[in-house]
Amino acid sequence: MVVNKVIPHLMEIGFSEYEARTYVALLMHNPATAYELARASGIPSSKIYQVLTKLLERGVVSSLGEEGTKRYIPMDPEEYIEGHRSRTEATLKSLKQEFAAVGKEAEVSYIWNISDYTYLMDKAGRMIREARKTILLSVWPEEAAALEPSLKTAARKRVPIASVHFGAPVIGTGQVFQHPIEDTLYAEKGGRGLVLVVDSKEVLMGTLFEDERVEGAWSMNRGFVALAEDYIKHDIYIMKIVQRFDSDLIRRFGEKYAKLRDIFRNEEES
């Protein structure tokens, strides 16, 4: 039922369970007395007045009539949502400015571990949309498709974008270099990789395994950022060489450039 979905969502934005149940019951039955709301919501009568008092303080509920005959009506849900959105956005804007002032001189050097796919992709999208100077990306088709809208947003702001793309082409934004041996790399790593560097100061990377595990990290550590940036840039250098000298490379190093990729030996096909 829709009601069963509404209550958890209200709790996510600060309602207690009793407050959420009372508000939803009032939307379905109004105007209503405290007694009627207690019955409709399944909340003990001994608790309903305390819950209603909190909802009145929130401005989510209004009362009609005098004490003893008091009845309650709910604020229109759309009006509540827009008001909540406005207050939340104003608070977050102020908080962002305050955090910037607090940590203006601080150097963020820690590495934040990430194990949730949804968070990883949400963070990647936000980084891309907030980019100001450059975007370097190493990505597979599944993640490329999800990030394409954010990449288009960055492109409209004329942020230069360069991507190393594994698998069938999906990205159509920025300069794209398709990796020629994605199947071999997937087999070696056991999963897809995602590396994103924004403005040469922030990096996000992760490995996405077949069993849906995610091992990732975010950081503004200068060494970590430089390492990831060089990784993508060197892949692009190689892609440019491959595009121009593919037949020579295969002749000298074998299929899938096996001998070129063998870093512990320095030999070519005879």
C-alpha positions in Angstrom: 0.0 0.0 0.0 1.0 3.6 -0.6 0.6 4.4 3.1 3.2 1.8 4.0 5.7 3.7 1.8 4.8 7.2 2.9 5.4 6.6 6.6 9.1 5.5 6.2 9.7 8.5 3.9 8.3 10.9 6.5 10.5 9.4 9.1 13.5 9.9 6.8 12.9 13.7 6.9 12.5 13.9 10.7 9.1 12.7 11.7 8.8 10.1 14.5 6.9 7.0 13.6 3.9 8.2 15.7 4.0 11.6 14.1 4.1 10.1 10.6 1.2 7.7 11.4 -0.9 10.5 12.8 -0.3 12.9 9.9 -1.2 10.2 7.3 -4.3 9.2 9.3 -5.3 12.9 9.4 -4.9 13.1 5.6 -7.3 10.2 5.2 -9.8 11.3 7.9 -10.2 15.1 8.5 -11.2 17.0 10.4 -10.8 14.6 13.3 -10.7 14.6 17.0 -7.7 13.3 19.0 -9.7 10.2 19.9 -10.6 9.5 16.3 -7.0 9.9 15.2 -5.8 7.5 17.9 -8.2 4.9 16.6 -7.4 5.6 12.9 -3.6 5.5 13.4 -3.4 2.8 16.0 -1.6 5.1 18.4 -2.4 4.7 22.2 -4.8 7.4 23.4 -2.3 8.3 26.1 0.2 9.3 23.5 -1.9 11.0 20.8 -2.1 14.5 22.5 1.7 14.6 22.8 2.0 13.7 19.2 -0.5 16.3 18.1 1.3 19.0 20.1 4.5 18.2 18.2 2.7 18.3 14.9 1.1 21.6 15.8 4.6 23.0 16.7 5.9 21.8 13.3 3.0 23.6 11.6 2.0 20.4 9.9 -1.4 20.3 11.7 -3.9 23.0 12.6 -6.7 22.8 15.2 -10.3 23.9 15.0 -12.7 24.6 17.8 -12.3 24.9 21.6 -10.7 22.6 24.2 -12.9 19.5 24.6 -14.4 19.7 21.1 -11.1 20.4 19.3 -10.7 18.9 15.8 -7.6 18.8 13.7 -6.9 19.3 10.0 -3.6 18.6 8.1 -1.5 21.0 6.1 -1.8 20.2 2.4 1.0 17.7 1.5 2.2 19.6 -1.5 2.4 22.8 0.6 4.4 21.0 3.3 6.8 19.4 0.8 7.6 22.8 -0.9 8.0 24.5 2.4 10.3 21.7 3.7 12.3 21.8 0.4 12.8 25.6 0.7 13.9 25.4 4.3 16.2 22.5 3.7 17.8 24.1 0.7 18.4 27.4 2.6 19.9 25.4 5.6 22.2 23.4 3.3 23.3 26.5 1.5 24.2 28.2 4.8 25.9 25.0 6.1 28.0 24.8 2.9 29.2 28.3 3.4 29.9 27.7 7.1 31.8 24.5 6.4 33.9 26.4 3.7 34.8 29.0 6.3 35.6 26.5 9.0 37.9 24.4 6.7 39.2 27.0 4.4 42.8 26.5 5.3 42.6 22.8 6.1 44.0 20.4 3.6 41.8 17.3 3.1 44.3 14.5 2.9 42.3 11.5 4.1 40.9 8.7 1.9 37.2 7.9 2.3 36.3 4.3 1.7 33.1 3.5 -0.3 31.3 0.2 -0.5 27.9 1.2 -1.7 27.2 1.4 -5.5 24.4 4.0 -5.2 26.6 6.3 -3.2 29.6 5.8 -5.5 27.5 6.8 -8.6 25.8 9.7 -6.8 29.2 11.0 -5.8 30.5 10.6 -9.3 27.6 12.5 -10.8 28.0 15.4 -8.3 31.7 15.7 -8.9 31.2 15.9 -12.6 28.4 18.5 -12.4 30.5 20.6 -10.0 33.6 20.5 -12.2 35.1 23.8 -13.2 38.4 23.1 -15.0 38.8 19.5 -16.2 37.3 16.0 -16.1 39.3 12.8 -16.6 37.3 9.6 -16.6 38.0 5.8 -17.0 34.7 4.0 -17.3 32.7 1.0 -18.5 29.4 1.1 -20.4 27.1 0.5 -17.4 28.5 3.5 -15.4 29.0 5.6 -18.6 25.3 5.5 -19.4 24.4 6.6 -15.9 26.9 9.4 -15.9 26.1 10.7 -19.4 23.5 13.3 -18.2 26.1 14.8 -15.7 28.8 14.8 -18.4 26.5 16.7 -20.7 25.8 19.3 -18.0 29.6 19.8 -17.6 30.0 20.0 -21.4 27.5 22.8 -21.5 29.7 24.7 -19.1 32.6 24.1 -21.5 34.5 21.9 -19.1 37.1 19.9 -21.0 36.3 16.1 -20.7 38.6 13.2 -21.7 37.4 9.6 -21.1 38.9 6.1 -21.5 36.0 3.9 -22.4 35.9 0.1 -22.0 33.4 -1.9 -24.0 31.0 -0.8 -26.7 30.9 3.0 -27.0 28.2 4.7 -24.9 29.6 8.1 -24.0 29.1 10.7 -26.6 30.4 13.7 -24.6 33.9 15.1 -24.7 37.0 13.3 -26.1 36.5 9.6 -25.9 39.2 6.9 -26.3 38.0 3.3 -26.6 40.2 0.7 -24.9 40.9 -2.2 -27.3 41.4 -5.1 -24.8 38.5 -4.6 -22.3 37.7 -8.3 -22.1 41.2 -9.2 -21.1 41.3 -6.5 -18.4 37.9 -7.5 -17.1 39.1 -11.1 -16.7 42.3 -10.0 -14.9 40.5 -7.7 -12.5 37.3 -9.7 -12.0 35.2 -6.6 -12.4 34.7 -3.1 -13.9 36.8 -0.2 -12.9 35.7 3.5 -12.4 38.3 6.3 -12.0 37.2 9.9 -12.0 39.5 13.0 -11.5 38.0 16.4 -11.3 39.9 19.7 -11.6 43.2 17.9 -10.7 42.2 18.1 -7.0 39.6 15.4 -6.3 39.5 11.7 -7.2 36.9 8.9 -7.0 37.7 5.3 -7.9 36.1 1.9 -7.4 36.1 -1.7 -8.6 32.6 -3.1 -9.3 32.7 -6.9 -9.0 30.4 -9.5 -10.5 28.9 -10.4 -7.1 27.8 -6.7 -6.8 30.5 -5.9 -4.2 32.0 -2.4 -4.5 35.5 -1.4 -3.3 36.0 2.2 -3.8 37.5 5.4 -2.3 37.3 9.2 -2.6 40.0 11.6 -1.7 41.6 15.1 -2.2 44.9 13.8 -1.1 47.4 15.3 -3.6 49.4 12.1 -4.0 46.3 10.0 -4.6 44.9 12.5 -7.0 48.2 12.7 -9.0 48.4 8.9 -9.1 44.9 8.6 -10.5 45.4 11.5 -13.0 48.6 10.0 -14.3 46.9 6.6 -14.6 44.1 8.0 -16.9 46.5 10.2 -18.9 48.9 7.3 -19.6 46.0 5.2 -20.7 45.1 8.0 -23.1 48.7 8.2 -24.4 48.6 4.5 -25.1 45.2 4.7 -26.8 46.6 7.4 -29.1 49.6 5.2 -30.0 47.3 2.2 -30.5 45.0 4.1 -32.9 48.0 5.0 -35.1 50.2 1.9 -34.9 47.9 -1.0 -34.0 49.2 -3.4 -36.7 52.8 -2.7 -35.8 52.1 -3.2 -32.1 50.4 -6.6 -32.7 53.2 -7.7 -35.0 55.8 -6.7 -32.4 54.0 -7.7 -29.1 51.4 -10.3 -30.2 47.6 -10.4 -29.8 46.2 -8.3 -27.1 49.7 -6.8 -26.9 50.6 -9.6 -24.5 54.4 -9.0 -24.4 53.9 -5.2 -24.1 51.7 -5.8 -21.0 54.3 -8.2 -19.4 56.0 -5.7 -17.2 58.5 -8.2 -15.8 60.1 -8.9 -19.2 61.2 -6.7 -22.1 60.8 -8.7 -25.2 58.9 -8.7 -28.5 57.5 -11.3 -30.9 60.4 -12.6 -33.0 
